[in-house]
Amino acid sequence: MAESRFLKGLLLANMMLLPFVSADVPVKNVFGSIQAGSGSFLLQKESVTGSRRASPIHWVFVTDCSAYMFNEGNLLLASAHAVQQEGAFTWIVYGCQRDDQRKALGMLAHPTANVWFSPEVNLTDPETGEQFEHFQASNRPVSVQAWYEATSPQEDAIAIIDPDMLFLRPVQFTSDPHNGPAGLHTGPWQTLSAAPKLGVGALYGQGCQSNRWTEEMMKQICGS
């Protein structure tokens, strides 16, 4: 099933945009590079759906089509470009109903990032057919699944990140990360790589919800 193929090897990376700033890339330099040049950090792209080369990681984030999210998403992309973060970037946008909204998203703050417009869908229980009301983050799961099935990304891992974050230094993925005491080291942040049947992600105070799932629930969600 498509859901199983999508979940296996998925990299959940909300925590990958780091609170610790490298001495090699001060915060003022990140934002200084955004403000430098022609006075605008938005780059007019000929096409936001062009070809991309394969890379080990594909960074994905989802927003609606509001002006607020336009600014927020571009700040994230600008920070990634400023620290020269490796990987492909896709901005999935949900709910763009007007031509001027789609045209505006041709201006991105990252030279190789792409925008993918997600179709609007109804939230339906697959077992009962019951319709659910949309909620604050309901566009994320349906949009990411639609993007994945439509584009078949070829990267080793997919990082689903939040649009309200910034890259303060590059992120490197490794099987044996070393970041020094309390992560206060210089240079790129190292974090554990995802692998088939091994997803990694943020550790929140409430604990990992998937650790509480029964074996039957795991098979239902991830496939046998």
Secondary structure, DSSP 8 states (H G I E B T S, - for coil): -HHHHHHTT-EE-GGGS-SS--TTS-HHHHHHHHH-TTS---EE-S-SS------SEEEEEEE-SSHHHHHHHHHHHHHHHHTT--SEEEEEEE---SHHHHHHTTEESSTT-EEEEE----EE-TTT--EE---TTTHHHHHHHHHHHHH---SSEEEE--TT---SS-EEEESS----GGG--SS-EEEE--BTTB------TT--GGGG--HHHHHHHH--
